[in-house]
Amino acid sequence: MLKPDATSAGNIGAITKMIEEAGFRIVAMKKTRLSAELAGKFYEVHKERGFYGELVAYMSSGAIVPMILEKDNAVEDFRTLIGATDPKKAAPGTIRALFAKSIDANAVHGSDSDANAEIEGSFFFSQFERF
């Protein structure tokens, strides 16, 4: 998912190009905006953490672009492509090294497991919305 900082900076095309050039097939994609309620549901796993309120406010502050991607070893390869959460620690050439503004406004979210990828994909897309 491209986060509000990436969309507001006009980086949708550049990041999408990097994703496709890395061998991912985009199966579903849309530009949308989360309400605070939906952002809270998406990040509910973090509800007890101190940053939860700020995360919900940030993720509902502007447009996002959720995507479903396909590729062999997709989760691990995508996490390599996006780089470390802290863009200062992200490897050169990764999405976060190139486009993130801070550890909080880090341009992109990537699922951390195949199971979470299924859950997160279903949060944004029905079977009928996938190409």
Secondary structure as GFF3:
##gff-version 3
##sequence-region A 1 131
A	DSSP	alpha_helix	4	8	.	.	.	ID=ss1
A	DSSP	alpha_helix	12	21	.	.	.	ID=ss2
A	DSSP	beta_strand	25	29	.	.	.	ID=ss3
A	DSSP	beta_strand	32	33	.	.	.	ID=ss4
A	DSSP	alpha_helix	36	42	.	.	.	ID=ss5
A	DSSP	three_ten_helix	44	46	.	.	.	ID=ss6
A	DSSP	alpha_helix	52	59	.	.	.	ID=ss7
A	DSSP	beta_strand	63	64	.	.	.	ID=ss8
A	DSSP	beta_strand	67	70	.	.	.	ID=ss9
A	DSSP	alpha_helix	74	82	.	.	.	ID=ss10
A	DSSP	alpha_helix	95	99	.	.	.	ID=ss11
A	DSSP	alpha_helix	114	124	.	.	.	ID=ss12
A	DSSP	three_ten_helix	127	129	.	.	.	ID=ss13
###
